[in-house]
Amino acid sequence: MADAGQPEKKKSKLKWIIVLVLLVIVLGAGGFAAWKFFLSAPEDPAGQQLPLDAGAAGEVSPKDARVVTLPTFLVNLADPLGRRYIKLTLDVEVVSPAAAAELESSQAKVRDAIILLLSSKSYVDLAPLENKILLKNEIVTRLNQIMGGSKVVRVYFTELVIQ
């Protein structure tokens, strides 16, 4: 009877070793995926924002830059129940007084682009800080598309309520 129990113990140990090796592989793959996709995401907004700032800082002096305050946006979020909304007020820094005048003259296009962008987001999309930075960069990109060129330097959130 002692011999019959011995192979079962070896099989039992072998099963535990296999389970531990698989566990280490799964944890390693999960850790790599988290590092690759989640931890590298905060670097993207900074990486996207720096070229805009660096290019603008090299071409525009601070005395030429202007800040334009846009009216408050109150937009329903892409929520299945339709109960969440965002209230956002922003200031837009542009490279020159001419760009500020152009931004003010194209208010309808600007409001439309920002409303469409905000209404496509859900609460989960906007909750983390990194995603708010990404939203700022998306707004800068959309405004530059409307105005043609790199006239918008950065966007400042002066009021942000997500409910």
N, C-alpha and C positions, 0 to 999 in steps of 0.2 A: 504494500500500500504506500510505502514511502516513495517508491519509484514512480507511482502513478501521480502523486502530487508534485513531483519535481518538474516534469515537463510543463505542467500548468503554470507554475511560478515563472518559468522562463518565458512562456508565451505571454503571461501577464506583464512581465517587465518589458518585453519587446513591444507590446502594445503601448505602454506608457512612454517608451522612448520615441516611438513613431508619433504619438500624439504631441509630445513636447517639441519634436523637430518641426512638425506641421504648424504648431502654435508659434514658434519662433519665426518661421517663414511668413506666416500671415501677419504677425505683428510687424515684422520688418517691412513687408510690402505696404502695410497700412501707414507706417511711419514715413516711408518714402513718399507715398502719395500725399499725405498731409503736408510734408515739407515742400513738395513740388508745387502743389496746387493752392494750399492755404497760406503758407508762410511766405511764398514769393509774391502773393497778391498785393500786400501793402507796399512792396517796392515798385509795382507798376504805376500807381498814381504818382509817386514821387518821380519816377523816371519819365512819366509823360509830362508832368508839370514843369520839371526843370528845363527841358529844352524850350518851352514856351517862355519861361522867365528869363533864361539865359539869352535867348535871341532878342527878347524885348529889352532887356537891360542893356545889351550892347548897342541897340539902335535908338533907344528912346531915353531921354533924361527924365528924372522924376518930375521936373517942373512941367514937362509937356503932357504927362499922363493925366487923365481925367477919370473921375469916378461918377458913373451914372446910376442913380437909384431907380430900379424898376418897381412898378406897382406890385402889391402883394398878390400872390397866386394862391388860390384855394381850390384844390383839385382832388377828386375822388381817386383813390388808389385802385389798382387792379386786384381787388379783393373779391373772392367768390360771393360773399354775402353783401358786398357793397357798403360796408359800414365804416371803413377806414378812409381817412383823407389826410392830405398834407397841406399845411399852410406855410408858405415860403416867401420871404422877402429877400431880395438880393441886391447887392451893389456890384456893378460891372466896371472893372478898370479897363480903360481903353488907352491906346497909344498916343492919341492927339485930340485936340478940340474938334477937329474935322470928323474924326471917328465917333466922338461923342454925339455930334450933331446927326451923323448918319444913323447911329443907334437909336436916337430919339425919334428920328423921322420914320424909322421902320418898326415902330412899336407893335403893329398888328402881326407882322411876320415873326417877331421875337416872341411875343406872347403865345402865338400859335405853336411855335416850335417847342417852347418850354412846357406848355400845357400837354402837348402830345407826349413829350418825354416823361413827364411826371405821371401821367395817367397810365403809362405802360409799366410802371414800377409797382411792386407790392410792398407791404410792410416788411416782409422778410428781406427784400432786396435793399431796403433803405436803413434797416436797424443798425448794422455794424458801422463803426467809424470809417473803416476802409471803404465801404460802399458809398458813404457820403462824400468822400474825397473823389471817388470814381464819378459820382454824379456831378460834382463841380467840374471835372474835366470834360464830361460829356456835354455839359452846358456850354463850356468854352468852345468846344469843337463845333457845336451846332450854331452858336452865334457867329463864329468865324466863317462858317459856310454861308450864312445869310449875308454877312457883310462883305465877303470876298477877301481873302487874305488873312493875315494874322493881326487883326486890329484889336481883338480882345485879348488882354494879357491874362487876367484872372477874374474869378468870381468870388465874392464874399457873401456868405450867408449871414444876414443880419437878424433874421427871425426864422426859426424852423420848428414847426410843431407837427408831429406825426401822431395821429390818434385813430 
